Amino acid sequence: MNRPDPIPVSVLTGFLGSGKTTLLNRLLKDPDLRDTAVIINEFGDVGIDHLLVEQSSDGVIELSDGCLCCTVRGELVDTLADLVDRLHTGRIKALGRVIVETTGLADPAPVLHAIMGHPVLVQNYRLDGVITAVDAVNGDATLNAHEEAVKQVAVADRIVLTKTDLIDPASPEFARFTSRLMHLNPGAPQLSSNDDEAKAVALFDCGLYDPATKTADVSRWLRDEAYRHDHDHVHDVNRHDARIRAFTLTEDKPIEPDALEMFVDLLRSSQSDKLLRMKGIVGLADDPDRPVVLHGVQSIFHPPVRLAGWPDDDRRTRLVVITRDLEEAFVARLFAAFTGTPQIDTPDLQAMESNPLSIPGFKP
């Protein structure tokens, strides 16, 4: 008996007042989202958000015991496990997708950890992507005032601009704002909630596998070209933005499996709070024709996936890295220490390879 495909889970986040509930209401009416379960988080002792979300059959589940990123993490795991049990026992006829809506104050990372790191859930669910709603009217001020909002943008796979009907899309202010979002997250397409392009077909199915072909679409998933091209632009960033860096590491030759494991383990064990997200495709020396796909959020990594082959002619290792308060040069030096390909001039590369702790700037 073939194991069913893992159920895609999308995380819908965005700061307070960003329009998440309005967006969710509209999405639930989309026929492409039939058989979708929605887990709605509420912050505080008295639940009110569920009164604003239109019930879509029995698929709306309310979490009202606290912030999803802290006190109800166990409940989230239990809820996701219960959904699978209901599906397997026939209490739910179909479950095509799960959407987790976080509170506006939430750091989305713990939600991603619950999906990617739980040994049972990872067998039944796959992270499809992070959708971040951003208020086009007040978003610039929100990013200036709240670091949480900056982080929500930085880890997004899709950015949805809400309230765009209240601004002039041709204004210089709006152009600067969208440029700012692109700097924070070059790989995330920006969509307007008022346009047809923001329908479910554009917001979801942004994971590694193309649901139409059932094959890996690495270029669509990584969008690593956008991260490299972003370095060519000059940005006017504030203090929050300056803490975020998004870049790509590349390597032409296959990497020894042990070297890759040590690089990832050292990076996440020593810099997990600064490693917002990392995803990529890696060619390994033990089987260079079958690359490995990596995806991590801070210290939690999804079990590596070995592809049947390279999805296209590009056989380079490509790792997209998003950090906070962690210099690109430091990560590049660490990567070079294990791959044996120096990316900077150093008088003592051999010592650095044998002892990563000697890398300038490394503080365990």
Contacts in CASP RR format, 6 or more apart in sequence:
PFRMAT RR
TARGET T0000
AUTHOR 0000-0000-0000
METHOD contacts of the structure
MODEL  1
MNRPDPIPVSVLTGFLGSGKTTLLNRLLKDPDLRDTAVIINEFGDVGIDH
LLVEQSSDGVIELSDGCLCCTVRGELVDTLADLVDRLHTGRIKALGRVIV
ETTGLADPAPVLHAIMGHPVLVQNYRLDGVITAVDAVNGDATLNAHEEAV
KQVAVADRIVLTKTDLIDPASPEFARFTSRLMHLNPGAPQLSSNDDEAKA
VALFDCGLYDPATKTADVSRWLRDEAYRHDHDHVHDVNRHDARIRAFTLT
EDKPIEPDALEMFVDLLRSSQSDKLLRMKGIVGLADDPDRPVVLHGVQSI
FHPPVRLAGWPDDDRRTRLVVITRDLEEAFVARLFAAFTGTPQIDTPDLQ
AMESNPLSIPGFKP
6 123 0 8 1.000
6 124 0 8 1.000
6 125 0 8 1.000
6 126 0 8 1.000
7 84 0 8 1.000
7 95 0 8 1.000
7 96 0 8 1.000
7 97 0 8 1.000
7 98 0 8 1.000
7 124 0 8 1.000
7 125 0 8 1.000
7 126 0 8 1.000
8 96 0 8 1.000
8 97 0 8 1.000
8 98 0 8 1.000
8 125 0 8 1.000
8 126 0 8 1.000
8 127 0 8 1.000
8 128 0 8 1.000
8 204 0 8 1.000
8 205 0 8 1.000
8 207 0 8 1.000
9 80 0 8 1.000
9 97 0 8 1.000
9 98 0 8 1.000
9 99 0 8 1.000
9 100 0 8 1.000
9 115 0 8 1.000
9 125 0 8 1.000
9 126 0 8 1.000
9 127 0 8 1.000
9 128 0 8 1.000
9 129 0 8 1.000
10 97 0 8 1.000
10 98 0 8 1.000
10 99 0 8 1.000
10 100 0 8 1.000
10 128 0 8 1.000
10 129 0 8 1.000
10 130 0 8 1.000
10 131 0 8 1.000
10 203 0 8 1.000
10 204 0 8 1.000
11 99 0 8 1.000
11 100 0 8 1.000
11 102 0 8 1.000
11 108 0 8 1.000
11 111 0 8 1.000
11 112 0 8 1.000
11 115 0 8 1.000
11 127 0 8 1.000
11 129 0 8 1.000
11 130 0 8 1.000
11 131 0 8 1.000
12 20 0 8 1.000
12 23 0 8 1.000
12 24 0 8 1.000
12 99 0 8 1.000
12 100 0 8 1.000
12 101 0 8 1.000
12 102 0 8 1.000
12 131 0 8 1.000
12 133 0 8 1.000
13 20 0 8 1.000
13 101 0 8 1.000
13 102 0 8 1.000
13 104 0 8 1.000
13 106 0 8 1.000
13 108 0 8 1.000
13 130 0 8 1.000
13 131 0 8 1.000
13 132 0 8 1.000
13 133 0 8 1.000
13 152 0 8 1.000
13 156 0 8 1.000
14 20 0 8 1.000
14 102 0 8 1.000
14 104 0 8 1.000
14 132 0 8 1.000
14 133 0 8 1.000
14 134 0 8 1.000
14 149 0 8 1.000
14 152 0 8 1.000
15 104 0 8 1.000
15 105 0 8 1.000
15 134 0 8 1.000
15 135 0 8 1.000
15 139 0 8 1.000
15 142 0 8 1.000
15 146 0 8 1.000
15 148 0 8 1.000
15 149 0 8 1.000
15 152 0 8 1.000
16 104 0 8 1.000
16 105 0 8 1.000
17 104 0 8 1.000
17 135 0 8 1.000
17 138 0 8 1.000
18 104 0 8 1.000
18 133 0 8 1.000
18 134 0 8 1.000
18 135 0 8 1.000
18 139 0 8 1.000
18 142 0 8 1.000
18 162 0 8 1.000
19 133 0 8 1.000
19 135 0 8 1.000
19 162 0 8 1.000
19 163 0 8 1.000
19 193 0 8 1.000
20 101 0 8 1.000
20 104 0 8 1.000
20 133 0 8 1.000
21 49 0 8 1.000
21 52 0 8 1.000
21 53 0 8 1.000
21 101 0 8 1.000
22 162 0 8 1.000
22 193 0 8 1.000
23 133 0 8 1.000
23 160 0 8 1.000
23 162 0 8 1.000
23 193 0 8 1.000
23 198 0 8 1.000
24 38 0 8 1.000
24 53 0 8 1.000
24 99 0 8 1.000
24 101 0 8 1.000
25 52 0 8 1.000
25 53 0 8 1.000
25 54 0 8 1.000
26 193 0 8 1.000
27 33 0 8 1.000
27 99 0 8 1.000
27 199 0 8 1.000
27 200 0 8 1.000
27 203 0 8 1.000
28 36 0 8 1.000
28 38 0 8 1.000
28 53 0 8 1.000
28 54 0 8 1.000
28 56 0 8 1.000
30 199 0 8 1.000
30 200 0 8 1.000
32 199 0 8 1.000
32 200 0 8 1.000
32 201 0 8 1.000
32 204 0 8 1.000
33 97 0 8 1.000
33 200 0 8 1.000
33 204 0 8 1.000
35 93 0 8 1.000
35 94 0 8 1.000
35 95 0 8 1.000
35 96 0 8 1.000
35 97 0 8 1.000
36 56 0 8 1.000
36 59 0 8 1.000
36 96 0 8 1.000
36 97 0 8 1.000
36 98 0 8 1.000
36 99 0 8 1.000
37 59 0 8 1.000
37 60 0 8 1.000
37 61 0 8 1.000
37 83 0 8 1.000
37 92 0 8 1.000
37 95 0 8 1.000
37 97 0 8 1.000
37 98 0 8 1.000
37 99 0 8 1.000
38 53 0 8 1.000
38 56 0 8 1.000
38 59 0 8 1.000
38 60 0 8 1.000
38 61 0 8 1.000
38 98 0 8 1.000
38 99 0 8 1.000
38 101 0 8 1.000
39 61 0 8 1.000
39 63 0 8 1.000
39 76 0 8 1.000
39 79 0 8 1.000
39 80 0 8 1.000
39 98 0 8 1.000
39 99 0 8 1.000
39 100 0 8 1.000
39 101 0 8 1.000
40 49 0 8 1.000
40 50 0 8 1.000
40 53 0 8 1.000
40 60 0 8 1.000
40 61 0 8 1.000
40 62 0 8 1.000
40 63 0 8 1.000
40 101 0 8 1.000
41 49 0 8 1.000
41 63 0 8 1.000
41 66 0 8 1.000
41 67 0 8 1.000
41 68 0 8 1.000
41 72 0 8 1.000
41 100 0 8 1.000
41 101 0 8 1.000
41 102 0 8 1.000
41 103 0 8 1.000
41 106 0 8 1.000
42 48 0 8 1.000
42 49 0 8 1.000
42 50 0 8 1.000
42 62 0 8 1.000
42 63 0 8 1.000
42 64 0 8 1.000
42 66 0 8 1.000
42 103 0 8 1.000
43 66 0 8 1.000
43 67 0 8 1.000
43 103 0 8 1.000
43 104 0 8 1.000
43 105 0 8 1.000
44 64 0 8 1.000
44 66 0 8 1.000
44 67 0 8 1.000
45 64 0 8 1.000
45 66 0 8 1.000
46 64 0 8 1.000
47 62 0 8 1.000
47 64 0 8 1.000
50 60 0 8 1.000
50 62 0 8 1.000
50 64 0 8 1.000
53 60 0 8 1.000
61 79 0 8 1.000
63 72 0 8 1.000
63 75 0 8 1.000
63 76 0 8 1.000
63 79 0 8 1.000
65 71 0 8 1.000
65 72 0 8 1.000
65 75 0 8 1.000
66 72 0 8 1.000
67 103 0 8 1.000
67 105 0 8 1.000
67 106 0 8 1.000
68 76 0 8 1.000
68 100 0 8 1.000
68 102 0 8 1.000
68 103 0 8 1.000
68 106 0 8 1.000
68 110 0 8 1.000
68 111 0 8 1.000
69 102 0 8 1.000
69 103 0 8 1.000
69 106 0 8 1.000
69 107 0 8 1.000
69 108 0 8 1.000
69 109 0 8 1.000
69 110 0 8 1.000
69 111 0 8 1.000
70 110 0 8 1.000
73 110 0 8 1.000
73 114 0 8 1.000
74 114 0 8 1.000
76 100 0 8 1.000
76 111 0 8 1.000
76 114 0 8 1.000
77 114 0 8 1.000
77 118 0 8 1.000
77 121 0 8 1.000
80 98 0 8 1.000
80 114 0 8 1.000
80 115 0 8 1.000
80 121 0 8 1.000
80 124 0 8 1.000
80 125 0 8 1.000
81 120 0 8 1.000
81 121 0 8 1.000
83 92 0 8 1.000
83 95 0 8 1.000
83 98 0 8 1.000
84 95 0 8 1.000
84 124 0 8 1.000
84 125 0 8 1.000
85 91 0 8 1.000
86 92 0 8 1.000
86 95 0 8 1.000
87 94 0 8 1.000
87 95 0 8 1.000
97 128 0 8 1.000
97 204 0 8 1.000
98 125 0 8 1.000
100 111 0 8 1.000
102 108 0 8 1.000
102 111 0 8 1.000
104 148 0 8 1.000
105 148 0 8 1.000
106 148 0 8 1.000
107 148 0 8 1.000
107 151 0 8 1.000
108 130 0 8 1.000
108 151 0 8 1.000
108 152 0 8 1.000
108 155 0 8 1.000
109 155 0 8 1.000
109 276 0 8 1.000
109 297 0 8 1.000
109 298 0 8 1.000
112 127 0 8 1.000
112 130 0 8 1.000
112 155 0 8 1.000
112 297 0 8 1.000
112 300 0 8 1.000
113 297 0 8 1.000
113 298 0 8 1.000
113 300 0 8 1.000
114 121 0 8 1.000
115 121 0 8 1.000
115 122 0 8 1.000
115 125 0 8 1.000
115 127 0 8 1.000
116 122 0 8 1.000
116 127 0 8 1.000
116 295 0 8 1.000
116 296 0 8 1.000
116 297 0 8 1.000
116 300 0 8 1.000
116 301 0 8 1.000
116 302 0 8 1.000
117 300 0 8 1.000
117 301 0 8 1.000
117 302 0 8 1.000
122 302 0 8 1.000
122 303 0 8 1.000
126 207 0 8 1.000
127 207 0 8 1.000
127 295 0 8 1.000
127 302 0 8 1.000
128 204 0 8 1.000
128 205 0 8 1.000
128 206 0 8 1.000
128 207 0 8 1.000
129 157 0 8 1.000
129 158 0 8 1.000
129 204 0 8 1.000
129 206 0 8 1.000
129 207 0 8 1.000
130 155 0 8 1.000
130 156 0 8 1.000
130 157 0 8 1.000
130 158 0 8 1.000
131 156 0 8 1.000
131 157 0 8 1.000
131 158 0 8 1.000
131 160 0 8 1.000
131 203 0 8 1.000
131 204 0 8 1.000
132 152 0 8 1.000
132 153 0 8 1.000
132 155 0 8 1.000
132 156 0 8 1.000
132 158 0 8 1.000
132 159 0 8 1.000
132 160 0 8 1.000
132 188 0 8 1.000
133 160 0 8 1.000
133 162 0 8 1.000
133 193 0 8 1.000
134 149 0 8 1.000
134 153 0 8 1.000
134 159 0 8 1.000
134 160 0 8 1.000
134 161 0 8 1.000
134 162 0 8 1.000
134 181 0 8 1.000
135 142 0 8 1.000
135 162 0 8 1.000
135 163 0 8 1.000
136 161 0 8 1.000
136 162 0 8 1.000
136 163 0 8 1.000
136 164 0 8 1.000
136 166 0 8 1.000
136 167 0 8 1.000
136 174 0 8 1.000
136 177 0 8 1.000
136 192 0 8 1.000
137 163 0 8 1.000
137 166 0 8 1.000
137 167 0 8 1.000
139 149 0 8 1.000
139 177 0 8 1.000
140 173 0 8 1.000
140 176 0 8 1.000
140 177 0 8 1.000
140 180 0 8 1.000
142 149 0 8 1.000
143 149 0 8 1.000
143 150 0 8 1.000
143 153 0 8 1.000
143 180 0 8 1.000
143 238 0 8 1.000
143 240 0 8 1.000
143 241 0 8 1.000
144 238 0 8 1.000
144 240 0 8 1.000
147 240 0 8 1.000
147 243 0 8 1.000
150 184 0 8 1.000
150 240 0 8 1.000
150 241 0 8 1.000
150 243 0 8 1.000
150 244 0 8 1.000
151 244 0 8 1.000
151 276 0 8 1.000
151 324 0 8 1.000
153 159 0 8 1.000
153 181 0 8 1.000
153 184 0 8 1.000
153 185 0 8 1.000
153 188 0 8 1.000
154 184 0 8 1.000
154 185 0 8 1.000
154 244 0 8 1.000
154 246 0 8 1.000
154 276 0 8 1.000
154 277 0 8 1.000
154 322 0 8 1.000
154 324 0 8 1.000
155 185 0 8 1.000
155 276 0 8 1.000
155 277 0 8 1.000
155 297 0 8 1.000
155 322 0 8 1.000
156 185 0 8 1.000
156 188 0 8 1.000
157 188 0 8 1.000
157 206 0 8 1.000
157 207 0 8 1.000
158 188 0 8 1.000
158 189 0 8 1.000
158 191 0 8 1.000
158 202 0 8 1.000
158 203 0 8 1.000
158 206 0 8 1.000
159 181 0 8 1.000
159 185 0 8 1.000
159 188 0 8 1.000
159 189 0 8 1.000
159 190 0 8 1.000
159 191 0 8 1.000
160 191 0 8 1.000
160 192 0 8 1.000
160 193 0 8 1.000
160 198 0 8 1.000
160 203 0 8 1.000
161 178 0 8 1.000
161 190 0 8 1.000
161 191 0 8 1.000
161 192 0 8 1.000
161 193 0 8 1.000
162 193 0 8 1.000
163 193 0 8 1.000
164 192 0 8 1.000
164 193 0 8 1.000
164 194 0 8 1.000
165 194 0 8 1.000
167 173 0 8 1.000
167 174 0 8 1.000
168 174 0 8 1.000
176 236 0 8 1.000
178 190 0 8 1.000
179 233 0 8 1.000
179 235 0 8 1.000
180 235 0 8 1.000
180 236 0 8 1.000
180 237 0 8 1.000
180 241 0 8 1.000
181 188 0 8 1.000
181 190 0 8 1.000
182 190 0 8 1.000
182 230 0 8 1.000
183 230 0 8 1.000
183 233 0 8 1.000
183 235 0 8 1.000
183 237 0 8 1.000
183 241 0 8 1.000
184 241 0 8 1.000
184 244 0 8 1.000
184 246 0 8 1.000
185 246 0 8 1.000
185 322 0 8 1.000
186 223 0 8 1.000
186 226 0 8 1.000
186 227 0 8 1.000
186 229 0 8 1.000
186 230 0 8 1.000
186 246 0 8 1.000
187 223 0 8 1.000
187 226 0 8 1.000
187 227 0 8 1.000
187 246 0 8 1.000
187 320 0 8 1.000
188 223 0 8 1.000
189 202 0 8 1.000
191 197 0 8 1.000
191 198 0 8 1.000
191 202 0 8 1.000
191 203 0 8 1.000
192 198 0 8 1.000
205 211 0 8 1.000
206 220 0 8 1.000
206 221 0 8 1.000
207 221 0 8 1.000
208 216 0 8 1.000
208 217 0 8 1.000
208 218 0 8 1.000
208 221 0 8 1.000
208 293 0 8 1.000
208 295 0 8 1.000
208 305 0 8 1.000
209 215 0 8 1.000
209 216 0 8 1.000
209 217 0 8 1.000
210 216 0 8 1.000
210 217 0 8 1.000
210 220 0 8 1.000
215 311 0 8 1.000
216 293 0 8 1.000
216 307 0 8 1.000
216 311 0 8 1.000
217 311 0 8 1.000
218 280 0 8 1.000
218 281 0 8 1.000
218 293 0 8 1.000
218 311 0 8 1.000
218 312 0 8 1.000
218 318 0 8 1.000
219 225 0 8 1.000
219 311 0 8 1.000
219 312 0 8 1.000
219 314 0 8 1.000
221 279 0 8 1.000
222 279 0 8 1.000
222 280 0 8 1.000
222 281 0 8 1.000
222 318 0 8 1.000
222 320 0 8 1.000
223 320 0 8 1.000
224 248 0 8 1.000
224 280 0 8 1.000
224 318 0 8 1.000
224 320 0 8 1.000
227 246 0 8 1.000
227 247 0 8 1.000
227 248 0 8 1.000
227 320 0 8 1.000
228 247 0 8 1.000
228 248 0 8 1.000
230 246 0 8 1.000
231 247 0 8 1.000
235 241 0 8 1.000
243 324 0 8 1.000
243 325 0 8 1.000
244 276 0 8 1.000
244 322 0 8 1.000
244 323 0 8 1.000
244 324 0 8 1.000
245 321 0 8 1.000
245 322 0 8 1.000
245 323 0 8 1.000
245 324 0 8 1.000
245 326 0 8 1.000
245 327 0 8 1.000
245 328 0 8 1.000
246 320 0 8 1.000
246 321 0 8 1.000
246 322 0 8 1.000
246 323 0 8 1.000
247 320 0 8 1.000
247 321 0 8 1.000
247 328 0 8 1.000
247 331 0 8 1.000
248 318 0 8 1.000
248 319 0 8 1.000
248 320 0 8 1.000
248 321 0 8 1.000
249 317 0 8 1.000
249 318 0 8 1.000
249 319 0 8 1.000
249 321 0 8 1.000
249 331 0 8 1.000
249 332 0 8 1.000
249 335 0 8 1.000
250 316 0 8 1.000
250 317 0 8 1.000
250 318 0 8 1.000
250 319 0 8 1.000
251 316 0 8 1.000
251 317 0 8 1.000
251 335 0 8 1.000
251 339 0 8 1.000
251 341 0 8 1.000
252 316 0 8 1.000
252 317 0 8 1.000
252 341 0 8 1.000
253 339 0 8 1.000
253 341 0 8 1.000
254 283 0 8 1.000
254 284 0 8 1.000
254 285 0 8 1.000
254 288 0 8 1.000
254 317 0 8 1.000
255 282 0 8 1.000
255 283 0 8 1.000
255 284 0 8 1.000
255 285 0 8 1.000
255 317 0 8 1.000
255 338 0 8 1.000
255 339 0 8 1.000
256 284 0 8 1.000
256 285 0 8 1.000
256 286 0 8 1.000
257 284 0 8 1.000
257 285 0 8 1.000
257 286 0 8 1.000
259 338 0 8 1.000
259 339 0 8 1.000
259 340 0 8 1.000
260 282 0 8 1.000
260 284 0 8 1.000
260 292 0 8 1.000
260 338 0 8 1.000
262 338 0 8 1.000
262 356 0 8 1.000
263 334 0 8 1.000
263 335 0 8 1.000
263 337 0 8 1.000
263 338 0 8 1.000
263 339 0 8 1.000
264 294 0 8 1.000
264 301 0 8 1.000
266 334 0 8 1.000
266 356 0 8 1.000
267 275 0 8 1.000
267 278 0 8 1.000
267 331 0 8 1.000
267 334 0 8 1.000
268 275 0 8 1.000
268 296 0 8 1.000
268 298 0 8 1.000
268 299 0 8 1.000
268 301 0 8 1.000
269 299 0 8 1.000
269 364 0 8 1.000
270 362 0 8 1.000
270 363 0 8 1.000
270 364 0 8 1.000
271 323 0 8 1.000
271 326 0 8 1.000
272 298 0 8 1.000
272 299 0 8 1.000
273 298 0 8 1.000
274 323 0 8 1.000
274 324 0 8 1.000
274 325 0 8 1.000
274 326 0 8 1.000
275 296 0 8 1.000
275 298 0 8 1.000
275 299 0 8 1.000
275 321 0 8 1.000
275 323 0 8 1.000
275 326 0 8 1.000
276 297 0 8 1.000
276 298 0 8 1.000
276 322 0 8 1.000
276 323 0 8 1.000
276 324 0 8 1.000
277 296 0 8 1.000
277 297 0 8 1.000
277 320 0 8 1.000
277 321 0 8 1.000
277 322 0 8 1.000
278 294 0 8 1.000
278 295 0 8 1.000
278 296 0 8 1.000
278 319 0 8 1.000
278 320 0 8 1.000
278 321 0 8 1.000
278 322 0 8 1.000
279 293 0 8 1.000
279 294 0 8 1.000
279 295 0 8 1.000
279 296 0 8 1.000
279 319 0 8 1.000
279 320 0 8 1.000
280 293 0 8 1.000
280 294 0 8 1.000
280 295 0 8 1.000
280 317 0 8 1.000
280 318 0 8 1.000
280 319 0 8 1.000
280 320 0 8 1.000
281 291 0 8 1.000
281 292 0 8 1.000
281 293 0 8 1.000
281 294 0 8 1.000
281 307 0 8 1.000
281 317 0 8 1.000
281 318 0 8 1.000
282 291 0 8 1.000
282 292 0 8 1.000
282 293 0 8 1.000
282 294 0 8 1.000
282 317 0 8 1.000
282 319 0 8 1.000
283 291 0 8 1.000
283 292 0 8 1.000
283 315 0 8 1.000
283 317 0 8 1.000
284 291 0 8 1.000
284 292 0 8 1.000
287 306 0 8 1.000
288 315 0 8 1.000
289 309 0 8 1.000
289 310 0 8 1.000
290 306 0 8 1.000
290 307 0 8 1.000
290 308 0 8 1.000
290 309 0 8 1.000
291 306 0 8 1.000
291 307 0 8 1.000
291 309 0 8 1.000
291 310 0 8 1.000
291 315 0 8 1.000
291 317 0 8 1.000
292 304 0 8 1.000
292 305 0 8 1.000
292 306 0 8 1.000
292 307 0 8 1.000
293 304 0 8 1.000
293 305 0 8 1.000
293 306 0 8 1.000
293 307 0 8 1.000
294 301 0 8 1.000
294 302 0 8 1.000
294 304 0 8 1.000
294 319 0 8 1.000
295 301 0 8 1.000
295 302 0 8 1.000
296 302 0 8 1.000
319 335 0 8 1.000
321 328 0 8 1.000
321 331 0 8 1.000
323 331 0 8 1.000
329 344 0 8 1.000
330 359 0 8 1.000
330 361 0 8 1.000
330 362 0 8 1.000
332 343 0 8 1.000
332 344 0 8 1.000
333 343 0 8 1.000
333 344 0 8 1.000
333 346 0 8 1.000
333 352 0 8 1.000
333 359 0 8 1.000
333 360 0 8 1.000
334 356 0 8 1.000
334 359 0 8 1.000
334 362 0 8 1.000
335 343 0 8 1.000
336 342 0 8 1.000
336 343 0 8 1.000
336 344 0 8 1.000
336 349 0 8 1.000
336 352 0 8 1.000
337 349 0 8 1.000
337 352 0 8 1.000
337 353 0 8 1.000
337 356 0 8 1.000
337 359 0 8 1.000
338 353 0 8 1.000
338 356 0 8 1.000
340 349 0 8 1.000
340 353 0 8 1.000
342 349 0 8 1.000
346 352 0 8 1.000
348 358 0 8 1.000
351 358 0 8 1.000
352 358 0 8 1.000
352 359 0 8 1.000
356 362 0 8 1.000
357 364 0 8 1.000
END
